[in-house]
């Protein structure tokens, strides 16, 4: 293919776009702090922490009983770190 982008240029563009995506994800997650979100708790991370996903596809960790695993719960977002949220039950 004659008009193909050189591999090193494509790789550089890929890194730029991934970095931009990560920064936008982190900024979006940070805007959720203080918000009330519904979360489907999907994974028991141990030590009393469950990991779930919000309706806008952000991951949220909450410290609660494993009995709530695979349920929909309301959480208040109290922190955001590297695109993941930390919440508490409402």
C-alpha positions, -999 to 999 in steps of 0.1 A, spaced: 0 0 0 17 32 -12 1 57 12 7 37 44 18 56 75 53 46 86 53 22 116 72 46 138 48 74 131 18 52 137 33 40 170 39 76 181 3 85 172 -9 55 191 10 66 223 -4 101 220 -40 89 216 -37 65 245 -23 92 267 -51 115 257 -77 88 264 -63 81 298 -63 118 308 -99 122 296 -109 91 315 -93 104 347 -109 138 343 -143 123 337 -139 101 368 -128 130 389 -160 149 380 -180 120 396 -167 127 431 -196 138 453 -221 122 430 -246 94 438 -243 65 414 -258 31 411 -233 3 409 -235 -34 401 -211 -51 424 -193 -78 404 -160 -89 421 -149 -96 456 -114 -81 460 -110 -94 495 -105 -75 528 -141 -63 526 -138 -45 492 -161 -52 463 -155 -39 428 -184 -29 406 -193 -9 375 -215 22 372 -241 29 346 -215 50 327 -190 21 328 -166 34 354 -152 10 380 -160 17 416 -146 1 447 -167 0 479 -160 -15 513 -190 -36 522 -202 -71 529 -197 -98 503 -235 -106 507 -241 -76 483 -221 -92 455 -240 -93 422 -265 -67 434 -273 -31 424 -265 -6 451 -265 31 455 -231 46 463 -217 81 469 -184 86 451 -158 98 477 -126 96 456 -111 91 422 -77 75 415 -64 68 380 -98 65 365 -113 42 392 -137 54 418 -140 48 455 -174 50 471 -195 43 501 -229 29 504 -258 54 506 
